Amino acid sequence: MGSHQPSTAALIARVHELHRAISRDQLELLATLAELDRHQAWLDDGARDMAHWTWMQLGVSSWKAHRWVAAGHVLDELPAIEEAFRRGELGIDKVVELTRFATPEDEESLVEWAREVSAGAIRRKGDLLARAQASEADRDRWLSWRYIDEGRRFSLEGELPAAQGAVVAKAIQRVADDIPAMPGEESQLLVGARRADALVTLCSSDPASDGGNGATVVVHTQLESLLDRDANAEIDDGTVVPGDTLRRLLCNARVQTVLEDADGSVLGLGRLSRSPSAWMMRQLRHRDRECRFPGCGSRRFTHAHHITRWSRGGRTDLDNLVLICTFHHKLVHEYGWRIQRDADGAVRWFRNDGVRYRAGPRAA
């Protein structure tokens, strides 16, 4: 019976044969992801970009999804690396790291070097080059922000000299240290989530206090706007708010609605909406852990969403709340997606055409 067992040499040869076949498929996968990105295929599939789509659909990490998409976009400009990948001489981990810094002029020598070193060594070289490039900007300081995606998103960017950056970091960290970590989030690897919350807290607080209450957003709207999906509203500073955005604000922000008739006369003040209490948010985060959109898993920038909307009488209690990230919160309020919670607590998502959305690799 033992004579029928493959030899060790045959097994090793088979491993290399399978690796070459896998590498060819992976090369095609990266190229296809890049092509899908050029077609913006992720726009209508519940994702904010191609990497987000990849990690939800294929179940890979966010880090790996970003590297795969980026590599797919540049591999056709690096024929030596592409060919080494196709032959299985370089695995996918080495290839995605090389594509971070390789150029058509130096890729052939980099392929020879990469054959002899670990994927970690290639990653370190990429990290060092990235840091060296970033350090060139330390001499300048700047801060900018802009509204993107037709005003639906806010982008904040900036660079500071190290000394000034230390002041900003200290202020954010001081507040972050006072934000209690949820069960399972005590690890320092997740401290970034609390720092993001701390930045919002600093910007929302009364400057005269060390914390204070969050700001109230006053939205001026005609009575019909609350009933008409296409009607707009207006914030105190004159910013026009689409009707769907108004309903998203009413879902979880602290909003005072001023009802007006057609000539601007005030008809009345709506009830003041508040976010769930701190203890309720702790319970919600402990129960849901992450954004409940299938496959998303985001823990940063998550909100408590009212399944039955607050503006329609939905209660602010745990049975009517679900944790979702900012991106998927907008899908519900501004793109017509719908959430349903079953009696057993399972959360189901439906596209704006009523078809249930499911993530993950599809069965053959």
PENORDA-V13505 format. One line per field, one symbol per residue. ss: DSSP state (H for helix, E for strand, C for the rest). phi: phi as a letter, one per 20 degrees, with the letter a starting at -180 (. if undefined). psi: psi as a letter, one per 40 degrees, with the letter a starting at -180 (. if undefined). A space follows every 10 residues. Layout:
# PENORDA-V13505
ss->???
phi->???
psi->???
This chain:
# PENORDA-V13505
ss->CHHHCCCHHH HHHHHHHHHH HHHHHHHHHH HHHHHHHHCC CCCCCCCCCH HHHHHHHHCC CHHHHHHHHH HHHHHHHCHH HHHHHHCCCC CHHHHHHHCC CCCCCCHHHH HHHHHHCCHH HHHHHHHHHH HHHHHHHHHC CEEEEEEECC CCEEEEEEEC CHHHHHHHHH HHHHHHCCCC CCCCCCCHHH HHHHHHHHHH HHHHCCCCCC CCCCCCEEEE EEHHHHCCCC CCEEECCCCE ECHHHHHHHH HHCCEEEEEE CCCCCEEEEC CCECCCCHHH HHHHHHHHCC CCCCCCCCCC CEEEEECCCH HHCCCCCHHH EEEEEHHHHH HHHHCCCEEE ECCCCCEEEE CCCCCECCCC CCCC
phi->.ffeffffff ffffgfffff ffffffffff ffffffffel ffgdcmceaf fggffffdme fggfffffff fgfdffecff ffffffenfc ffffffffff cfcgfdffff fffffedeff ffffffffff ffffffeffd cabbbbecll neccdccabc ggffffffff fffffffeef ffgndffffd fgffffffff fgfeefgecd qmeffeeede bfgfffdefe fdcbegenfe dggffgffff fbeecdedec efenfferdf feecfgfgff fffffffemb gefgnfmfde lecedefefg fdnfeecffd dbecfgffff gfeccnfcdc defenfdddc ffenefecdo geff
psi->ddeehiiddd dddddddddd dddddddddd ddddddddef eedeffiead dddddddefi iddddddddd dddedeegdd ddddddeedh iddddddded eiiddedddd dddddeiidd dddddddddd ddddddeddi hihiiihiff eeihhhiiii iddddddddd dddddddehh hiheeeiede dddddddddd dddeihdeig caiiihhhhh iidddedhde iiahideehh hidddddddd deighhhhhi adeehhdihi ihhiiiiddd dddddddddi hehhecehei fiihhhdhid efehigidde iihiiddddd dddeeeiiih hideehhiih ieeehhhhii hii.
